[in-house]
């Protein structure tokens, strides 16, 4: 199954699945699950499922990337 190209944050669901996180970050799904083990990573665990609030994810991402490492 081909990955859907995300061109706008609004295309993402309010509660993203780990597959959405992997897609946005262009990383393997396994790596996304490893990332979710980070205590600062925004997640909601329901049973065995992990959901990531979209807006909290992007706030977290902004805080994790130092400004001098962002390239245009």
Helices and strands as residue ranges (DSSP letters): G 9-11, E 15-16, H 18-25, H 29-35, E 44-46, E 49-53, H 54-64, G 67-69
